[in-house]
Amino acid sequence: MNDWLRSLPSVDSLLQNPLGSGLIETFGRPLAVEAIRLVLSETRKKILSSTGATPTPIVQIDFFITFHY
C-alpha cells in the first residue's frame, strides 16, 4: 500500500505531462491544478481503503475536467 502511495505522481509532474499541459491550455492552470489535486486525493483514499485497482490519475483528471467543467 505504501509503495502505491509513493508511486503517485506529484501535481507538478502531472502538469508537465502532455495531457496536463493540454489541460492548462484548455482550462487554465488554476482549474488544472485543482482537478489534479482532487483526483490525487481521491486516488489516495481508494488506495488507503484497499478498494482495488484504480485508474491512473491522469485519466481521472481528464474525465473530471471533461464532465465537471
Phi and psi in radians as a Rosetta constraint file:
Dihedral C 1 N 2 CA 2 C 2 CIRCULARHARMONIC -1.077 0.35
Dihedral N 2 CA 2 C 2 N 3 CIRCULARHARMONIC -0.614 0.35
Dihedral C 2 N 3 CA 3 C 3 CIRCULARHARMONIC -1.105 0.35
Dihedral N 3 CA 3 C 3 N 4 CIRCULARHARMONIC -0.669 0.35
Dihedral C 3 N 4 CA 4 C 4 CIRCULARHARMONIC -1.125 0.35
Dihedral N 4 CA 4 C 4 N 5 CIRCULARHARMONIC -0.760 0.35
Dihedral C 4 N 5 CA 5 C 5 CIRCULARHARMONIC -1.106 0.35
Dihedral N 5 CA 5 C 5 N 6 CIRCULARHARMONIC -0.744 0.35
Dihedral C 5 N 6 CA 6 C 6 CIRCULARHARMONIC -1.179 0.35
Dihedral N 6 CA 6 C 6 N 7 CIRCULARHARMONIC -0.460 0.35
Dihedral C 6 N 7 CA 7 C 7 CIRCULARHARMONIC -1.412 0.35
Dihedral N 7 CA 7 C 7 N 8 CIRCULARHARMONIC -0.179 0.35
Dihedral C 7 N 8 CA 8 C 8 CIRCULARHARMONIC -1.120 0.35
Dihedral N 8 CA 8 C 8 N 9 CIRCULARHARMONIC 2.414 0.35
Dihedral C 8 N 9 CA 9 C 9 CIRCULARHARMONIC -1.275 0.35
Dihedral N 9 CA 9 C 9 N 10 CIRCULARHARMONIC 2.793 0.35
Dihedral C 9 N 10 CA 10 C 10 CIRCULARHARMONIC -1.387 0.35
Dihedral N 10 CA 10 C 10 N 11 CIRCULARHARMONIC 2.816 0.35
Dihedral C 10 N 11 CA 11 C 11 CIRCULARHARMONIC -1.001 0.35
Dihedral N 11 CA 11 C 11 N 12 CIRCULARHARMONIC -0.793 0.35
Dihedral C 11 N 12 CA 12 C 12 CIRCULARHARMONIC -1.060 0.35
Dihedral N 12 CA 12 C 12 N 13 CIRCULARHARMONIC -0.749 0.35
Dihedral C 12 N 13 CA 13 C 13 CIRCULARHARMONIC -1.158 0.35
Dihedral N 13 CA 13 C 13 N 14 CIRCULARHARMONIC -0.597 0.35
Dihedral C 13 N 14 CA 14 C 14 CIRCULARHARMONIC -1.233 0.35
Dihedral N 14 CA 14 C 14 N 15 CIRCULARHARMONIC -0.605 0.35
Dihedral C 14 N 15 CA 15 C 15 CIRCULARHARMONIC -1.156 0.35
Dihedral N 15 CA 15 C 15 N 16 CIRCULARHARMONIC -0.514 0.35
Dihedral C 15 N 16 CA 16 C 16 CIRCULARHARMONIC -1.483 0.35
Dihedral N 16 CA 16 C 16 N 17 CIRCULARHARMONIC -0.222 0.35
Dihedral C 16 N 17 CA 17 C 17 CIRCULARHARMONIC -1.125 0.35
Dihedral N 17 CA 17 C 17 N 18 CIRCULARHARMONIC 2.588 0.35
Dihedral C 17 N 18 CA 18 C 18 CIRCULARHARMONIC -0.936 0.35
Dihedral N 18 CA 18 C 18 N 19 CIRCULARHARMONIC -0.697 0.35
Dihedral C 18 N 19 CA 19 C 19 CIRCULARHARMONIC -1.193 0.35
Dihedral N 19 CA 19 C 19 N 20 CIRCULARHARMONIC -0.703 0.35
Dihedral C 19 N 20 CA 20 C 20 CIRCULARHARMONIC -1.078 0.35
Dihedral N 20 CA 20 C 20 N 21 CIRCULARHARMONIC -0.731 0.35
Dihedral C 20 N 21 CA 21 C 21 CIRCULARHARMONIC -1.085 0.35
Dihedral N 21 CA 21 C 21 N 22 CIRCULARHARMONIC -0.667 0.35
Dihedral C 21 N 22 CA 22 C 22 CIRCULARHARMONIC -1.140 0.35
Dihedral N 22 CA 22 C 22 N 23 CIRCULARHARMONIC -0.650 0.35
Dihedral C 22 N 23 CA 23 C 23 CIRCULARHARMONIC -1.119 0.35
Dihedral N 23 CA 23 C 23 N 24 CIRCULARHARMONIC -0.697 0.35
Dihedral C 23 N 24 CA 24 C 24 CIRCULARHARMONIC -1.095 0.35
Dihedral N 24 CA 24 C 24 N 25 CIRCULARHARMONIC -0.789 0.35
Dihedral C 24 N 25 CA 25 C 25 CIRCULARHARMONIC -1.107 0.35
Dihedral N 25 CA 25 C 25 N 26 CIRCULARHARMONIC -0.676 0.35
Dihedral C 25 N 26 CA 26 C 26 CIRCULARHARMONIC -1.400 0.35
Dihedral N 26 CA 26 C 26 N 27 CIRCULARHARMONIC -0.774 0.35
Dihedral C 26 N 27 CA 27 C 27 CIRCULARHARMONIC -1.995 0.35
Dihedral N 27 CA 27 C 27 N 28 CIRCULARHARMONIC -0.148 0.35
Dihedral C 27 N 28 CA 28 C 28 CIRCULARHARMONIC 1.604 0.35
Dihedral N 28 CA 28 C 28 N 29 CIRCULARHARMONIC 2.686 0.35
Dihedral C 28 N 29 CA 29 C 29 CIRCULARHARMONIC -1.090 0.35
Dihedral N 29 CA 29 C 29 N 30 CIRCULARHARMONIC -0.775 0.35
Dihedral C 29 N 30 CA 30 C 30 CIRCULARHARMONIC -1.018 0.35
Dihedral N 30 CA 30 C 30 N 31 CIRCULARHARMONIC -0.769 0.35
Dihedral C 30 N 31 CA 31 C 31 CIRCULARHARMONIC -1.211 0.35
Dihedral N 31 CA 31 C 31 N 32 CIRCULARHARMONIC -0.685 0.35
Dihedral C 31 N 32 CA 32 C 32 CIRCULARHARMONIC -1.080 0.35
Dihedral N 32 CA 32 C 32 N 33 CIRCULARHARMONIC -0.767 0.35
Dihedral C 32 N 33 CA 33 C 33 CIRCULARHARMONIC -1.113 0.35
Dihedral N 33 CA 33 C 33 N 34 CIRCULARHARMONIC -0.776 0.35
Dihedral C 33 N 34 CA 34 C 34 CIRCULARHARMONIC -1.055 0.35
Dihedral N 34 CA 34 C 34 N 35 CIRCULARHARMONIC -0.782 0.35
Dihedral C 34 N 35 CA 35 C 35 CIRCULARHARMONIC -1.133 0.35
Dihedral N 35 CA 35 C 35 N 36 CIRCULARHARMONIC -0.759 0.35
Dihedral C 35 N 36 CA 36 C 36 CIRCULARHARMONIC -1.088 0.35
Dihedral N 36 CA 36 C 36 N 37 CIRCULARHARMONIC -0.794 0.35
Dihedral C 36 N 37 CA 37 C 37 CIRCULARHARMONIC -1.073 0.35
Dihedral N 37 CA 37 C 37 N 38 CIRCULARHARMONIC -0.745 0.35
Dihedral C 37 N 38 CA 38 C 38 CIRCULARHARMONIC -1.089 0.35
Dihedral N 38 CA 38 C 38 N 39 CIRCULARHARMONIC -0.813 0.35
Dihedral C 38 N 39 CA 39 C 39 CIRCULARHARMONIC -1.170 0.35
Dihedral N 39 CA 39 C 39 N 40 CIRCULARHARMONIC -0.710 0.35
Dihedral C 39 N 40 CA 40 C 40 CIRCULARHARMONIC -1.100 0.35
Dihedral N 40 CA 40 C 40 N 41 CIRCULARHARMONIC -0.689 0.35
Dihedral C 40 N 41 CA 41 C 41 CIRCULARHARMONIC -1.104 0.35
Dihedral N 41 CA 41 C 41 N 42 CIRCULARHARMONIC -0.788 0.35
Dihedral C 41 N 42 CA 42 C 42 CIRCULARHARMONIC -1.135 0.35
Dihedral N 42 CA 42 C 42 N 43 CIRCULARHARMONIC -0.661 0.35
Dihedral C 42 N 43 CA 43 C 43 CIRCULARHARMONIC -1.130 0.35
Dihedral N 43 CA 43 C 43 N 44 CIRCULARHARMONIC -0.735 0.35
Dihedral C 43 N 44 CA 44 C 44 CIRCULARHARMONIC -1.049 0.35
Dihedral N 44 CA 44 C 44 N 45 CIRCULARHARMONIC -0.767 0.35
Dihedral C 44 N 45 CA 45 C 45 CIRCULARHARMONIC -1.055 0.35
Dihedral N 45 CA 45 C 45 N 46 CIRCULARHARMONIC -0.734 0.35
Dihedral C 45 N 46 CA 46 C 46 CIRCULARHARMONIC -1.121 0.35
Dihedral N 46 CA 46 C 46 N 47 CIRCULARHARMONIC -0.717 0.35
Dihedral C 46 N 47 CA 47 C 47 CIRCULARHARMONIC -1.124 0.35
Dihedral N 47 CA 47 C 47 N 48 CIRCULARHARMONIC -0.798 0.35
Dihedral C 47 N 48 CA 48 C 48 CIRCULARHARMONIC -1.173 0.35
Dihedral N 48 CA 48 C 48 N 49 CIRCULARHARMONIC -0.520 0.35
Dihedral C 48 N 49 CA 49 C 49 CIRCULARHARMONIC -1.537 0.35
Dihedral N 49 CA 49 C 49 N 50 CIRCULARHARMONIC -0.024 0.35
Dihedral C 49 N 50 CA 50 C 50 CIRCULARHARMONIC 0.926 0.35
Dihedral N 50 CA 50 C 50 N 51 CIRCULARHARMONIC 0.826 0.35
Dihedral C 50 N 51 CA 51 C 51 CIRCULARHARMONIC -1.485 0.35
Dihedral N 51 CA 51 C 51 N 52 CIRCULARHARMONIC 0.111 0.35
Dihedral C 51 N 52 CA 52 C 52 CIRCULARHARMONIC 1.863 0.35
Dihedral N 52 CA 52 C 52 N 53 CIRCULARHARMONIC -2.937 0.35
Dihedral C 52 N 53 CA 53 C 53 CIRCULARHARMONIC -1.171 0.35
Dihedral N 53 CA 53 C 53 N 54 CIRCULARHARMONIC 2.527 0.35
Dihedral C 53 N 54 CA 54 C 54 CIRCULARHARMONIC -2.103 0.35
Dihedral N 54 CA 54 C 54 N 55 CIRCULARHARMONIC 2.675 0.35
Dihedral C 54 N 55 CA 55 C 55 CIRCULARHARMONIC -1.093 0.35
Dihedral N 55 CA 55 C 55 N 56 CIRCULARHARMONIC 2.770 0.35
Dihedral C 55 N 56 CA 56 C 56 CIRCULARHARMONIC -1.110 0.35
Dihedral N 56 CA 56 C 56 N 57 CIRCULARHARMONIC 2.563 0.35
Dihedral C 56 N 57 CA 57 C 57 CIRCULARHARMONIC -0.958 0.35
Dihedral N 57 CA 57 C 57 N 58 CIRCULARHARMONIC -0.696 0.35
Dihedral C 57 N 58 CA 58 C 58 CIRCULARHARMONIC -1.142 0.35
Dihedral N 58 CA 58 C 58 N 59 CIRCULARHARMONIC -0.586 0.35
Dihedral C 58 N 59 CA 59 C 59 CIRCULARHARMONIC -1.180 0.35
Dihedral N 59 CA 59 C 59 N 60 CIRCULARHARMONIC -0.736 0.35
Dihedral C 59 N 60 CA 60 C 60 CIRCULARHARMONIC -1.133 0.35
Dihedral N 60 CA 60 C 60 N 61 CIRCULARHARMONIC -0.653 0.35
Dihedral C 60 N 61 CA 61 C 61 CIRCULARHARMONIC -1.121 0.35
Dihedral N 61 CA 61 C 61 N 62 CIRCULARHARMONIC -0.808 0.35
Dihedral C 61 N 62 CA 62 C 62 CIRCULARHARMONIC -1.036 0.35
Dihedral N 62 CA 62 C 62 N 63 CIRCULARHARMONIC -0.784 0.35
Dihedral C 62 N 63 CA 63 C 63 CIRCULARHARMONIC -1.072 0.35
Dihedral N 63 CA 63 C 63 N 64 CIRCULARHARMONIC -0.816 0.35
Dihedral C 63 N 64 CA 64 C 64 CIRCULARHARMONIC -1.011 0.35
Dihedral N 64 CA 64 C 64 N 65 CIRCULARHARMONIC -0.874 0.35
Dihedral C 64 N 65 CA 65 C 65 CIRCULARHARMONIC -1.182 0.35
Dihedral N 65 CA 65 C 65 N 66 CIRCULARHARMONIC -0.733 0.35
Dihedral C 65 N 66 CA 66 C 66 CIRCULARHARMONIC -1.054 0.35
Dihedral N 66 CA 66 C 66 N 67 CIRCULARHARMONIC -0.727 0.35
Dihedral C 66 N 67 CA 67 C 67 CIRCULARHARMONIC -1.743 0.35
Dihedral N 67 CA 67 C 67 N 68 CIRCULARHARMONIC -0.119 0.35
Dihedral C 67 N 68 CA 68 C 68 CIRCULARHARMONIC -1.961 0.35
Dihedral N 68 CA 68 C 68 N 69 CIRCULARHARMONIC -0.218 0.35
